[in-house]
Amino acid sequence: MNKVLQWAIIISLGGFLFGFDTAVISGAEQAIQQVWELNDLKHGFAIAVALYGTLVGAIFGGIPSDKIGRRNTLLWIAVLFLISAIGSALAPEVYSFIVFRFLGGIAVGASSVTAPIYISEISQAKNRGKLVASFQLNLVLGILMAYVSNYIISLLNLESSWRWMLGVEAIPALVFAILIKKLPRSPRWVLAKHGAEEEAFNTLQTINAENCHEELSAIKKSLKDDTETASAKSFFSKKYSFVMLLAFLFAFFNQLSGINSVIYYAPRIFKDAGLGAESSLFSTVGVGIVNLIFTLVGMYLIDRSGRKKLMYIGSVGYIVSLFFIGRAFDLENTEGAIVPMLTFLFIASHAIGQGAVIWVFISEIFPNKVRAYGMSLGSSTHWVFAALITNFFPYFTERVGPAVIFYFFAGMMVLQLLFVIFLMLETKGKSLEELSDNLLK
């Protein structure tokens, strides 16, 4: 296994912890409400607080990534995951539990900013899409492993099993923290911040010995041409307005597909479609399996077919599946497997399109000096709309019915298709410096 692949796998453990931390609470939330006798409002806040932490981590995660470096930021993210897991498992009352879950949320948000940046900066152009997409693959694996872990612990009939469910996350968090020490500093970051040419060259030589001299020269030229000091003020200048628009719209459409509504409320959707409790549970497991399979397909294709082609496939799949889910509810033709099968098509479309491409594309389009700020913009946009849509999906479903909601999501995906056709650029096979030159003209 070459060094770059090893590095990418280590960094992608941040994605695994991201997915694990997000999903593991599902096995513990009912016990938490009973143990601490929480009313619905307080219980809802205790469970959702991690999402608020995620938004904070996404908004501000670019600052330490820029100031202390990608590697050191990942180390602190691992520490936060570790503290959150142990603290949540041992929390004596709900208030300390809320604090520890909030810290875990910050780690999730910051990892969604820093890990894709780091992988993009230590990857060859020809493999960058696949390696950055490994973050998404590990996220999906983390979700599945959280469900498996919760199920196994529930079978053991341990006392306070919910504490074990939350505490087991400390194991991968500790492994992540130890392995981060094996990573080099990002060559682009050390050049931009410290002018450490020899260190940057040694890392670039490990990445690709054939063109390391050319790569170093291109990075130096890019930094020389961009004389602005990286800051929030310089980032929000007209110079970067187009790439900011691309990042915002990409993240916006990711959530306006309704993906979080389907992931979080799949059992409710299947129940509304007339399935029994066991069938709904089985179909929900199918969602996770389809997600994993087509994430792997997306990883295989992203550097072969390109980002834009995957987005075409995903957008069309979104439109077809969402429209016909809405149609099934509209005609009350939800008996049998029609809604679950259409939902599987929807999940497959997401995994091969937006799921595979989003973190890759946003991490590629910003210049070296402001990449951390750009990733924060994309990630925070993603989490703002994730929170809003997840929060209001049950409310609007009750008032206007699921058919209208799914028609709305389908309509938004028509707009995404237009975005892909007219605004999205192909980034496959191009160096980060070449992309910066093209996008900032």
C-alpha positions as CSV (number, residue, x, y, z in Angstrom):
1,M,0.0,0.0,0.0
2,N,1.5,3.3,-1.0
3,K,2.0,6.2,1.4
4,V,-0.7,8.5,0.0
5,L,-3.3,5.7,0.3
6,Q,-2.3,5.1,3.9
7,W,-2.6,8.8,4.7
8,A,-6.0,9.0,3.1
9,I,-7.3,6.0,5.0
10,I,-6.0,7.5,8.3
11,I,-7.6,10.9,7.6
12,S,-10.9,9.2,6.5
13,L,-11.2,7.8,10.0
14,G,-12.5,11.3,10.7
15,G,-15.3,10.5,8.3
16,F,-16.0,7.2,10.1
17,L,-16.2,9.0,13.5
18,F,-18.4,11.6,11.8
19,G,-20.9,8.9,10.7
20,F,-20.6,6.9,13.9
21,D,-21.2,9.9,16.2
22,T,-24.2,11.0,14.1
23,A,-26.0,7.6,14.2
24,V,-25.0,6.1,17.5
25,I,-27.5,8.3,19.5
26,S,-30.4,6.5,17.8
27,G,-29.8,3.4,20.0
28,A,-29.6,5.4,23.3
29,E,-32.1,8.2,23.0
30,Q,-35.2,6.4,24.4
31,A,-33.2,5.1,27.4
32,I,-31.9,8.6,28.0
33,Q,-35.4,10.1,28.2
34,Q,-36.5,7.4,30.7
35,V,-33.4,7.5,32.9
36,W,-33.5,11.3,33.4
37,E,-37.3,11.6,33.1
38,L,-37.0,14.3,30.4
39,N,-40.0,16.0,28.9
40,D,-40.3,16.0,25.1
41,L,-38.8,19.5,24.7
42,K,-35.7,18.9,26.9
43,H,-35.3,15.5,25.4
44,G,-35.4,16.9,21.9
45,F,-32.8,19.5,22.7
46,A,-30.5,16.9,24.4
47,I,-30.6,14.7,21.2
48,A,-30.4,17.6,18.7
49,V,-27.6,19.5,20.6
50,A,-24.9,17.6,18.6
51,L,-26.3,19.1,15.4
52,Y,-25.9,22.6,16.8
53,G,-22.3,21.7,17.7
54,T,-21.9,20.5,14.1
55,L,-22.9,23.8,12.7
56,V,-20.5,25.6,15.0
57,G,-17.7,23.2,14.0
58,A,-18.5,23.7,10.3
59,I,-18.6,27.5,10.5
60,F,-15.4,27.9,12.6
61,G,-13.5,24.8,11.6
62,G,-11.6,26.6,8.8
63,I,-9.9,28.9,11.3
64,P,-7.8,26.3,13.1
65,S,-7.2,24.5,9.8
66,D,-5.7,27.7,8.4
67,K,-3.9,28.8,11.6
68,I,-2.4,25.6,13.1
69,G,-2.6,23.4,10.0
70,R,-4.8,20.5,8.8
71,R,-2.9,17.8,10.7
72,N,-3.0,19.5,14.0
73,T,-6.6,20.4,13.6
74,L,-7.4,16.7,12.9
75,L,-5.6,15.8,16.1
76,W,-7.8,18.1,18.2
77,I,-10.9,16.8,16.4
78,A,-9.9,13.3,17.5
79,V,-9.4,14.5,21.0
80,L,-12.9,16.1,21.0
81,F,-14.4,12.8,19.7
82,L,-12.6,11.0,22.5
83,I,-13.8,13.4,25.2
84,S,-17.3,13.4,23.9
85,A,-17.6,9.6,23.8
86,I,-16.3,9.1,27.3
87,G,-18.1,12.1,28.8
88,S,-21.4,11.2,27.2
89,A,-21.2,7.6,28.4
90,L,-20.3,8.7,32.0
91,A,-22.6,11.8,32.3
92,P,-24.3,11.8,35.7
93,E,-27.1,14.1,34.5
94,V,-28.5,15.6,31.4
95,Y,-26.7,19.0,31.5
96,S,-23.2,17.5,31.4
97,F,-24.5,15.0,28.7
98,I,-25.6,18.0,26.6
99,V,-22.1,19.6,26.9
100,F,-20.3,16.4,25.9
101,R,-22.6,15.8,22.9
102,F,-22.1,19.4,21.8
103,L,-18.4,18.8,21.8
104,G,-18.9,15.8,19.6
105,G,-21.0,17.8,17.3
106,I,-18.2,20.4,17.0
107,A,-15.8,17.5,16.0
108,V,-18.2,16.3,13.4
109,G,-18.5,19.8,11.8
110,A,-14.8,20.5,11.9
111,S,-14.0,17.1,10.4
112,S,-16.3,17.8,7.5
113,V,-14.2,20.9,6.8
114,T,-10.6,19.7,7.5
115,A,-10.5,16.1,6.4
116,P,-11.5,16.7,2.7
117,I,-9.1,19.7,2.5
118,Y,-6.2,17.7,3.7
119,I,-6.9,14.7,1.4
120,S,-7.3,17.0,-1.6
121,E,-3.9,18.6,-0.8
122,I,-1.9,15.4,-0.5
123,S,-3.5,13.6,-3.5
124,Q,-2.4,13.3,-7.1
125,A,-4.8,15.0,-9.5
126,K,-5.7,11.7,-11.2
127,N,-6.7,10.0,-7.9
128,R,-7.9,13.0,-5.9
129,G,-11.6,12.4,-6.4
130,K,-11.4,8.8,-5.3
131,L,-9.3,9.6,-2.2
132,V,-11.5,12.5,-1.0
133,A,-14.6,10.4,-1.6
134,S,-13.1,7.9,0.8
135,F,-14.2,10.3,3.5
136,Q,-17.8,9.8,2.4
137,L,-17.4,6.1,2.2
138,N,-16.1,6.0,5.8
139,L,-19.0,8.2,6.9
140,V,-21.4,5.7,5.5
141,L,-19.5,2.8,7.1
142,G,-19.5,4.7,10.4
143,I,-23.3,5.0,10.3
144,L,-23.7,1.3,9.6
145,M,-21.2,0.3,12.3
146,A,-23.1,2.5,14.8
147,Y,-26.3,0.5,14.1
148,V,-24.4,-2.8,14.3
149,S,-22.7,-1.8,17.5
150,N,-26.0,-0.7,19.1
151,Y,-27.7,-3.9,18.0
152,I,-24.9,-6.1,19.4
153,I,-24.8,-4.2,22.7
154,S,-28.5,-4.5,23.1
155,L,-28.3,-8.3,22.8
156,L,-25.8,-8.5,25.7
157,N,-28.4,-7.1,28.2
158,L,-25.7,-5.0,29.9
159,E,-26.7,-2.7,32.8
160,S,-27.1,0.9,31.4
161,S,-26.4,-0.5,27.9
162,W,-27.0,3.0,26.4
163,R,-23.8,4.2,28.1
164,W,-21.8,1.4,26.4
165,M,-23.4,2.3,23.1
166,L,-22.1,5.9,23.4
167,G,-18.8,5.0,25.1
168,V,-17.6,2.5,22.5
169,E,-16.9,5.4,20.1
170,A,-13.8,6.1,22.3
171,I,-12.0,3.2,20.7
172,P,-11.9,4.4,17.1
173,A,-11.4,8.0,18.4
174,L,-8.2,6.9,20.3
175,V,-7.0,5.0,17.3
176,F,-7.5,8.1,15.1
177,A,-5.6,10.3,17.5
178,I,-2.6,7.9,17.6
179,L,-2.5,7.4,13.8
180,I,-2.6,11.2,13.0
181,K,1.0,11.4,14.3
182,K,2.0,9.4,11.2
183,L,0.7,12.1,8.8
184,P,2.9,14.8,7.2
185,R,1.8,18.4,7.3
186,S,0.1,19.5,4.1
187,P,2.7,20.6,1.6
188,R,0.5,23.5,0.4
189,W,-0.1,24.7,4.0
190,V,3.5,24.6,5.1
191,L,4.6,26.6,2.0
192,A,1.8,29.1,2.4
193,K,2.2,29.6,6.1
194,H,5.9,28.9,6.8
195,G,7.7,28.9,3.5
196,A,9.0,25.4,4.4
197,E,10.1,24.5,0.9
198,E,12.2,21.5,1.8
199,E,9.4,19.9,3.9
200,A,6.9,20.6,1.2
201,F,9.2,19.1,-1.5
202,N,9.8,15.9,0.6
203,T,6.1,15.3,0.9
204,L,5.4,16.1,-2.8
205,Q,8.2,13.6,-3.7
206,T,6.5,10.9,-1.7
207,I,3.1,11.7,-3.3
208,N,4.5,11.7,-6.9
209,A,8.3,11.5,-7.5
210,E,7.8,12.0,-11.3
211,N,6.5,15.6,-11.2
212,C,7.3,16.8,-7.7
213,H,9.5,19.6,-9.0
214,E,6.8,20.9,-11.3
215,E,4.2,20.6,-8.6
216,L,6.4,22.6,-6.2
217,S,6.9,25.3,-8.8
218,A,3.2,25.5,-9.5
219,I,2.3,25.9,-5.8
220,K,5.0,28.6,-5.3
221,K,3.7,30.4,-8.4
222,S,0.1,30.2,-7.2
223,L,1.1,31.7,-3.8
224,K,3.3,34.4,-5.4
225,D,0.5,35.4,-7.8
226,D,-2.0,35.6,-4.9
227,T,-0.4,38.3,-2.7
228,E,-3.5,38.7,-0.5
229,T,-3.2,37.5,3.1
230,A,-5.7,34.8,3.9
231,S,-8.5,36.3,6.1
232,A,-12.3,36.2,6.3
233,K,-12.3,39.8,4.9
234,S,-10.3,38.8,1.8
235,F,-12.3,35.7,1.3
236,F,-15.6,37.6,1.1
237,S,-14.2,39.8,-1.7
238,K,-15.5,39.9,-5.3
239,K,-12.5,37.9,-6.4
240,Y,-13.9,34.7,-5.0
241,S,-17.6,35.4,-5.6
242,F,-18.0,32.8,-8.3
243,V,-16.4,29.9,-6.4
244,M,-18.3,30.9,-3.3
245,L,-21.5,30.7,-5.4
246,L,-20.6,27.2,-6.6
247,A,-19.9,26.0,-3.1
248,F,-23.1,27.5,-1.7
249,L,-25.3,26.1,-4.4
250,F,-23.7,22.7,-4.3
251,A,-24.3,22.4,-0.5
252,F,-27.7,24.0,-0.8
253,F,-28.9,21.5,-3.3
254,N,-27.4,18.6,-1.4
255,Q,-29.9,19.2,1.4
256,L,-32.8,20.4,-0.8
257,S,-32.9,16.9,-2.3
258,G,-34.4,15.8,1.0
259,I,-31.6,13.3,1.8
260,N,-31.6,14.0,5.5
261,S,-35.4,13.7,5.7
262,V,-35.2,10.3,4.1
263,I,-32.2,9.1,6.3
264,Y,-33.7,10.3,9.6
265,Y,-37.4,9.6,8.9
266,A,-37.3,6.5,6.7
267,P,-39.3,4.4,9.2
268,R,-42.0,7.2,9.4
269,I,-42.1,7.4,5.5
270,F,-42.4,3.7,5.2
271,K,-45.1,3.6,7.9
272,D,-47.1,6.3,6.1
273,A,-46.7,4.1,3.0
274,G,-48.6,1.4,4.7
275,L,-45.7,-0.9,5.8
276,G,-45.8,-2.7,9.2
277,A,-43.2,-2.1,11.9
278,E,-41.0,-5.1,10.9
279,S,-41.2,-4.3,7.2
280,S,-40.3,-0.7,7.9
281,L,-37.3,-1.7,9.9
282,F,-36.2,-4.2,7.2
283,S,-36.6,-1.5,4.5
284,T,-34.5,1.0,6.6
285,V,-31.7,-1.5,6.7
286,G,-32.0,-1.7,2.9
287,V,-31.4,2.1,2.8
288,G,-28.0,1.7,4.6
289,I,-27.0,-1.2,2.3
290,V,-27.9,0.6,-0.9
291,N,-26.1,3.7,0.4
292,L,-22.9,1.8,0.9
293,I,-23.0,-0.1,-2.4
294,F,-23.5,3.0,-4.5
295,T,-21.0,5.1,-2.5
296,L,-18.5,2.5,-3.6
297,V,-19.7,2.8,-7.2
298,G,-19.4,6.6,-7.0
299,M,-15.8,6.2,-5.7
300,Y,-14.9,3.9,-8.6
301,L,-16.3,6.3,-11.2
302,I,-15.4,9.8,-9.9
303,D,-11.9,9.9,-11.4
304,R,-12.9,7.9,-14.4
305,S,-16.2,9.5,-15.5
306,G,-15.7,12.8,-13.8
307,R,-17.6,14.8,-11.2
308,K,-20.1,16.4,-13.6
309,K,-21.2,13.1,-15.2
310,L,-22.0,11.7,-11.8
311,M,-24.0,14.8,-10.9
312,Y,-26.0,14.3,-14.2
313,I,-26.8,10.7,-13.2
314,G,-27.6,11.6,-9.6
315,S,-29.8,14.6,-10.6
316,V,-31.9,12.6,-13.1
317,G,-32.2,9.7,-10.5
318,Y,-33.3,12.2,-7.9
319,I,-36.0,13.7,-10.1
320,V,-37.5,10.4,-11.2
321,S,-37.5,8.8,-7.7
322,L,-38.8,11.9,-5.9
323,F,-41.5,12.6,-8.4
324,F,-42.8,9.0,-8.3
325,I,-42.6,8.8,-4.5
326,G,-44.8,11.9,-4.4
327,R,-47.1,10.4,-7.1
328,A,-47.5,7.2,-5.1
329,F,-48.6,9.2,-2.0
330,D,-50.7,11.5,-4.2
331,L,-52.7,8.6,-5.7
332,E,-52.6,6.7,-2.3
333,N,-50.9,3.9,-4.3
334,T,-48.5,3.0,-1.5
335,E,-49.3,-0.6,-1.0
336,G,-46.5,-3.1,-1.4
337,A,-42.9,-2.3,-2.1
338,I,-43.3,0.7,-4.5
339,V,-42.2,3.4,-2.0
340,P,-39.3,1.4,-0.5
341,M,-38.0,0.6,-4.0
342,L,-38.3,4.2,-5.1
343,T,-36.5,5.2,-1.9
344,F,-33.7,2.8,-2.7
345,L,-33.4,4.5,-6.2
346,F,-33.3,7.9,-4.5
347,I,-30.6,6.7,-2.1
348,A,-28.6,5.2,-4.9
349,S,-28.9,8.5,-6.9
350,H,-27.6,10.4,-3.9
351,A,-24.7,8.1,-3.2
352,I,-23.4,8.1,-6.7
353,G,-24.0,11.8,-7.3
354,Q,-24.1,14.4,-4.5
355,G,-22.8,11.9,-1.8
356,A,-19.7,11.0,-3.8
357,V,-19.0,14.5,-5.2
358,I,-19.8,17.2,-2.7
359,W,-16.8,17.1,-0.4
360,V,-14.5,16.5,-3.4
361,F,-15.8,19.4,-5.5
362,I,-15.9,22.0,-2.7
363,S,-12.4,21.0,-1.5
364,E,-11.0,21.5,-5.1
365,I,-12.4,24.8,-6.3
366,F,-10.8,27.2,-3.8
367,P,-7.2,28.6,-4.0
368,N,-4.7,27.3,-1.5
369,K,-4.8,30.5,0.7
370,V,-8.5,30.5,1.2
371,R,-9.4,26.8,0.9
372,A,-10.1,26.4,4.6
373,Y,-12.5,29.3,4.5
374,G,-14.2,28.0,1.4
375,M,-14.7,24.5,2.9
376,S,-16.2,26.2,6.0
377,L,-18.7,28.0,3.7
378,G,-19.7,24.8,1.9
379,S,-19.9,22.7,5.1
380,S,-21.8,25.3,7.2
381,T,-24.3,25.8,4.3
382,H,-24.8,22.1,4.2
383,W,-25.4,21.9,8.0
384,V,-27.7,24.9,8.2
385,F,-30.1,23.4,5.7
386,A,-29.6,19.9,7.2
387,A,-30.9,21.3,10.5
388,L,-33.7,23.2,9.0
389,I,-35.1,20.5,6.8
390,T,-34.7,17.8,9.4
391,N,-36.4,19.9,11.9
392,F,-39.4,21.0,9.8
393,F,-40.0,17.8,7.7
394,P,-42.5,16.2,10.2
395,Y,-44.3,19.6,10.6
396,F,-44.9,20.1,6.9
397,T,-45.6,16.4,6.3
398,E,-48.5,16.6,8.8
399,R,-49.9,19.8,7.3
400,V,-49.5,19.4,3.5
401,G,-48.9,15.7,3.2
402,P,-45.9,13.7,2.0
403,A,-46.9,14.0,-1.7
404,V,-46.4,17.8,-1.7
405,I,-43.1,17.5,0.1
406,F,-41.7,15.0,-2.3
407,Y,-42.9,17.0,-5.3
408,F,-41.1,20.0,-3.8
409,F,-37.9,18.1,-3.5
410,A,-38.2,16.9,-7.1
411,G,-38.7,20.5,-8.2
412,M,-35.5,21.5,-6.4
413,M,-33.6,18.7,-8.1
414,V,-34.7,20.1,-11.5
415,L,-33.0,23.3,-10.5
416,Q,-30.0,21.3,-9.4
417,L,-29.8,19.7,-12.9
418,L,-29.9,23.2,-14.4
419,F,-27.0,24.2,-12.1
420,V,-25.0,21.2,-13.2
421,I,-25.7,22.0,-16.9
422,F,-24.9,25.7,-16.9
423,L,-22.7,26.5,-13.9
424,M,-20.8,23.4,-12.7
425,L,-17.3,22.9,-14.1
426,E,-15.5,19.6,-14.5
427,T,-12.5,19.3,-12.1
428,K,-11.4,15.8,-13.0
429,G,-7.7,15.3,-13.6
430,K,-6.7,19.0,-13.0
431,S,-4.2,20.2,-10.4
432,L,-5.5,22.4,-7.6
433,E,-3.4,25.3,-8.9
434,E,-4.7,24.8,-12.5
435,L,-8.3,24.9,-11.2
436,S,-7.6,28.1,-9.2
437,D,-6.2,29.8,-12.4
438,N,-9.3,28.8,-14.4
439,L,-11.9,29.7,-11.8
440,L,-10.4,33.1,-10.8
441,K,-10.0,34.4,-14.3
